[in-house]
Amino acid sequence: MTAAETATNDRLWQKIRDEARRAVASDPVFGKSLAEAVLAHDGFAAALADLIGRRLGGSVAEQTRFTAFSRDAFRHSPELIEASGRDLQAIVRSDPAIAGLLAPLLHFKGYVALQAWRVSNWLWHHDHRDAALLFQNEASNVLQVSIHPAASIGSSVYLDHATGIVIGANAVIGDEVTILQNVSIGRGNELPTRSPRIGRGVFIGAGATILGDIRIGDFARIGADTLVTSDVPGGCTAVGNPARLTNCPEPVSAA
């Protein structure tokens, strides 16, 4: 992680701590849990690792194990924390109901599920595949979000509401993508080894299904309950079952 990225994360962490202090002052009863979740930690990575452990672990021993795996991943790959910070800021930018960083950090299960996936992906690529699949299984059981550790996901990603999201192995999802609840992204029957590639800035509405060896272009929009089994060009909107294209950008005319 570069010096600029480190400084950005330090500023992000300071904003989170400032919000937590204000919340403690305004609500001392709730303040104890805030102190444990935020103010007791010396950095964003430690707080996030602890949060993942608390959310996934059903016992103290399990919480300790998930936290330890997460800390190890964050320590060896600081870029995971950089991506986590961008994910958190993307929620604030995308959701008009959110005014600060603290609420989505502590209470949005889509956020913690995505960060648990980031740890599982690191484990998958460092020959800890059983541990990676354990993360996926517990996130699926506890948070109702199942993302295979072999998937590839960019940063500034927002899993909104998140319940019922399934992302299969080898799916590729770009930066600044928003995915609503009950979305499935995975392999088709014809080429079971190939999964969708989702471009930058794509919006995927609730209940959409995207299957097969297909490409969703940058800034495309997939409507609610749409079934997509073929390419969607960049900037187009796909709606219906089967999907049909609408609102596509006008072709650029030759000079």
C-alpha positions as CSV (number, residue, x, y, z in Angstrom):
1,M,0.0,0.0,0.0
2,T,1.4,3.4,-0.9
3,A,2.0,6.3,1.5
4,A,-1.1,8.1,0.0
5,E,-3.3,5.0,0.5
6,T,-2.1,4.7,4.1
7,A,-2.9,8.3,4.7
8,T,-6.3,7.9,3.2
9,N,-7.0,4.9,5.5
10,D,-5.8,6.7,8.5
11,R,-8.2,9.6,7.7
12,L,-11.0,7.1,7.2
13,W,-10.3,5.4,10.5
14,Q,-10.2,8.8,12.3
15,K,-13.6,9.7,10.9
16,I,-15.0,6.4,12.1
17,R,-13.5,7.0,15.6
18,D,-14.9,10.5,15.7
19,E,-18.4,9.2,14.8
20,A,-18.1,6.5,17.5
21,R,-17.1,9.1,20.1
22,R,-20.1,11.3,19.2
23,A,-22.4,8.3,19.4
24,V,-21.0,7.2,22.8
25,A,-21.6,10.8,24.1
26,S,-25.2,10.8,22.9
27,D,-26.1,7.3,23.9
28,P,-24.1,5.9,26.8
29,V,-26.1,2.6,26.8
30,F,-25.2,1.9,23.2
31,G,-21.8,3.4,23.8
32,K,-20.3,0.3,25.5
33,S,-20.7,-1.8,22.3
34,L,-19.3,1.0,20.2
35,A,-16.3,1.2,22.5
36,E,-15.7,-2.5,22.1
37,A,-16.2,-2.5,18.3
38,V,-14.3,0.6,17.4
39,L,-12.6,2.6,20.1
40,A,-10.8,-0.4,21.7
41,H,-8.9,-0.9,18.4
42,D,-5.8,0.9,17.2
43,G,-6.6,0.8,13.5
44,F,-9.2,0.0,10.8
45,A,-7.7,-3.5,10.1
46,A,-7.9,-4.6,13.7
47,A,-11.5,-3.3,14.0
48,L,-12.6,-5.0,10.8
49,A,-10.9,-8.3,11.7
50,D,-12.7,-8.2,15.0
51,L,-16.0,-7.4,13.3
52,I,-15.7,-10.3,10.9
53,G,-14.9,-12.7,13.8
54,R,-17.9,-11.4,15.8
55,R,-20.3,-11.7,12.9
56,L,-19.2,-15.2,11.6
57,G,-18.3,-17.0,14.8
58,G,-21.0,-18.7,16.8
59,S,-18.8,-19.2,19.9
60,V,-15.8,-17.4,21.4
61,A,-13.4,-20.0,20.0
62,E,-14.9,-19.6,16.5
63,Q,-14.8,-15.8,16.8
64,T,-11.2,-15.9,17.8
65,R,-10.4,-18.2,14.8
66,F,-12.1,-16.0,12.2
67,T,-10.6,-12.9,13.7
68,A,-7.1,-14.5,13.6
69,F,-7.4,-15.5,9.9
70,S,-8.6,-12.0,9.0
71,R,-5.8,-10.3,10.9
72,D,-3.3,-12.5,9.1
73,A,-4.7,-11.7,5.7
74,F,-4.8,-7.9,6.4
75,R,-1.2,-8.0,7.8
76,H,0.2,-9.8,4.7
77,S,-1.9,-7.9,2.1
78,P,-2.6,-4.3,3.2
79,E,-4.3,-3.7,-0.1
80,L,-7.3,-5.7,1.3
81,I,-7.8,-2.9,3.8
82,E,-7.6,-0.3,1.1
83,A,-10.3,-2.1,-0.8
84,S,-12.4,-2.4,2.4
85,G,-12.2,1.3,2.9
86,R,-13.3,2.0,-0.6
87,D,-16.2,-0.4,-0.2
88,L,-17.3,1.5,2.9
89,Q,-17.1,4.9,1.3
90,A,-19.0,3.6,-1.8
91,I,-22.0,2.8,0.5
92,V,-22.1,6.4,1.8
93,R,-21.9,7.7,-1.8
94,S,-24.5,5.3,-3.2
95,D,-27.1,5.2,-0.4
96,P,-28.9,8.5,0.3
97,A,-30.2,7.1,3.6
98,I,-26.7,6.9,5.0
99,A,-25.0,10.0,6.5
100,G,-21.8,8.5,8.0
101,L,-19.4,5.6,8.0
102,L,-20.2,4.0,11.4
103,A,-23.6,2.6,10.6
104,P,-22.7,0.6,7.5
105,L,-19.5,-0.6,9.1
106,L,-21.3,-2.1,12.1
107,H,-24.7,-2.9,10.8
108,F,-24.7,-3.6,7.0
109,K,-24.3,-7.4,6.6
110,G,-23.5,-6.9,2.9
111,Y,-20.4,-5.0,3.9
112,V,-19.1,-7.5,6.4
113,A,-20.0,-10.4,4.0
114,L,-17.9,-8.7,1.3
115,Q,-14.9,-8.2,3.6
116,A,-15.2,-11.8,4.8
117,W,-15.0,-12.8,1.1
118,R,-11.9,-10.7,0.7
119,V,-10.2,-12.7,3.5
120,S,-11.5,-16.0,2.0
121,N,-10.1,-15.0,-1.4
122,W,-6.7,-14.3,0.1
123,L,-6.8,-17.7,1.9
124,W,-7.8,-19.4,-1.4
125,H,-4.8,-18.0,-3.2
126,H,-2.4,-18.8,-0.4
127,D,-3.2,-22.6,-0.2
128,H,-5.6,-22.4,2.7
129,R,-8.6,-23.6,0.7
130,D,-10.4,-25.4,3.6
131,A,-10.3,-22.2,5.6
132,A,-11.5,-20.2,2.6
133,L,-14.5,-22.5,2.2
134,L,-15.2,-22.3,5.9
135,F,-15.5,-18.5,5.5
136,Q,-17.9,-18.9,2.6
137,N,-20.0,-21.4,4.4
138,E,-20.4,-19.4,7.6
139,A,-21.1,-16.2,5.6
140,S,-23.8,-18.1,3.8
141,N,-25.2,-19.5,7.0
142,V,-25.1,-16.4,9.1
143,L,-25.4,-13.5,6.6
144,Q,-27.2,-15.3,3.7
145,V,-24.5,-14.2,1.3
146,S,-22.5,-16.9,-0.6
147,I,-19.5,-15.7,-2.5
148,H,-17.1,-18.4,-3.7
149,P,-13.5,-17.7,-2.7
150,A,-12.3,-18.1,-6.3
151,A,-14.4,-15.2,-7.6
152,S,-12.8,-11.9,-8.4
153,I,-14.3,-8.7,-7.1
154,G,-13.0,-5.1,-7.5
155,S,-13.3,-2.3,-5.0
156,S,-15.9,0.3,-4.2
157,V,-18.5,-2.5,-4.4
158,Y,-21.8,-2.2,-2.6
159,L,-23.9,-5.3,-1.7
160,D,-27.2,-3.5,-0.9
161,H,-29.5,-5.4,1.5
162,A,-27.5,-8.4,0.4
163,T,-29.8,-11.3,1.5
164,G,-29.7,-14.1,-1.0
165,I,-26.7,-12.9,-3.1
166,V,-24.9,-15.9,-4.7
167,I,-21.7,-15.3,-6.7
168,G,-20.1,-18.4,-8.1
169,A,-16.5,-19.5,-8.7
170,N,-14.6,-17.6,-11.4
171,A,-17.1,-14.8,-11.7
172,V,-15.4,-11.5,-12.3
173,I,-16.9,-8.3,-10.9
174,G,-15.4,-4.9,-11.6
175,D,-15.0,-1.7,-9.5
176,E,-18.0,0.4,-8.4
177,V,-20.6,-2.3,-8.9
178,T,-23.8,-2.3,-6.9
179,I,-25.7,-5.6,-6.3
180,L,-29.1,-5.8,-4.6
181,Q,-30.6,-8.7,-2.8
182,N,-31.4,-12.2,-4.3
183,V,-29.0,-11.8,-7.2
184,S,-27.3,-14.9,-8.7
185,I,-24.2,-14.7,-10.8
186,G,-22.7,-18.0,-11.9
187,R,-22.0,-20.6,-14.5
188,G,-24.3,-21.7,-17.3
189,N,-24.9,-25.2,-18.5
190,E,-23.1,-24.9,-21.9
191,L,-19.7,-23.9,-20.6
192,P,-19.7,-24.8,-16.9
193,T,-16.1,-23.7,-16.4
194,R,-16.9,-20.1,-17.4
195,S,-18.7,-17.5,-15.4
196,P,-19.9,-13.9,-16.1
197,R,-17.6,-10.9,-16.3
198,I,-19.2,-7.8,-14.8
199,G,-17.7,-4.5,-15.9
200,R,-17.2,-1.3,-13.9
201,G,-20.0,0.7,-12.5
202,V,-22.7,-1.9,-13.3
203,F,-26.0,-1.8,-11.3
204,I,-27.7,-5.2,-10.8
205,G,-31.3,-5.0,-9.5
206,A,-33.0,-7.3,-7.0
207,G,-33.7,-10.8,-8.1
208,A,-31.6,-10.7,-11.2
209,T,-29.9,-13.8,-12.5
210,I,-26.7,-13.6,-14.7
211,L,-25.5,-16.9,-16.1
212,G,-22.8,-18.2,-18.4
213,D,-19.8,-17.1,-20.4
214,I,-21.0,-13.6,-20.9
215,R,-19.9,-10.0,-20.5
216,I,-21.8,-7.2,-18.9
217,G,-20.3,-3.9,-20.2
218,D,-19.3,-1.0,-18.1
219,F,-22.1,1.1,-16.6
220,A,-24.8,-1.3,-17.8
221,R,-28.0,-1.7,-15.7
222,I,-29.7,-5.0,-15.0
223,G,-33.3,-4.6,-14.0
224,A,-35.0,-6.5,-11.1
225,D,-35.8,-10.1,-11.8
226,T,-34.1,-10.0,-15.2
227,L,-32.6,-13.2,-16.6
228,V,-29.4,-12.5,-18.5
229,T,-27.7,-15.3,-20.5
230,S,-26.0,-13.2,-23.3
231,D,-23.8,-10.1,-23.4
232,V,-25.1,-6.7,-22.4
233,P,-23.2,-3.8,-24.1
234,G,-21.8,-1.0,-21.9
235,G,-24.3,1.6,-21.0
236,C,-27.4,-0.5,-21.9
237,T,-30.2,-1.5,-19.6
238,A,-31.4,-5.1,-19.7
239,V,-34.9,-6.0,-18.5
240,G,-37.2,-9.0,-18.5
241,N,-37.1,-12.7,-18.7
242,P,-35.4,-13.4,-21.1
243,A,-33.5,-10.1,-21.1
244,R,-34.1,-7.5,-23.7
245,L,-32.0,-4.4,-24.2
246,T,-33.2,-0.8,-23.8
247,N,-31.7,2.7,-23.3
248,C,-28.5,1.8,-25.1
249,P,-26.2,4.7,-25.9
250,E,-26.4,6.0,-29.5
251,P,-23.6,4.6,-31.7
252,V,-20.7,7.1,-32.2
253,S,-20.9,8.4,-35.7
254,A,-17.8,8.5,-37.9
255,A,-16.1,11.9,-38.0
